[in-house]
C-alpha cells in the first residue's frame, strides 16, 4: 500500500466519525481512557500536520480540516459539559 493510499485510509478513518466515538467516552468510565486519549492525540496530530489530504466534511477543503476539527471538538465539549464556560 503506497503513501497516498495510507493517507486516504486514514482520512476515511477520521471521516467516518471515529473522532466522535472516541471522544464520547462516558465521563464515569475510566477503563481504557489512556488508550482513547492516545488514539485521539494521534488523530489530532495527523490533522495538525496536514497528513489528512481528504476533506473531513463535504463542503470544506482538506486545508480547512484543522479548523473543522477544532470547531467540532469545541461543540462536542460544550454539549457534554454545558455547566462550563468558554
Secondary structure, 3 states (H helix, E strand, C coil): CCHHHHHHHHHHHHHHHHHHHHHCCCCCCCCCHHHHHHHHHHHHHHHHCCCCCCCCCCCCCHHHHHHHHHHHHHHHHHHHCCCCCC
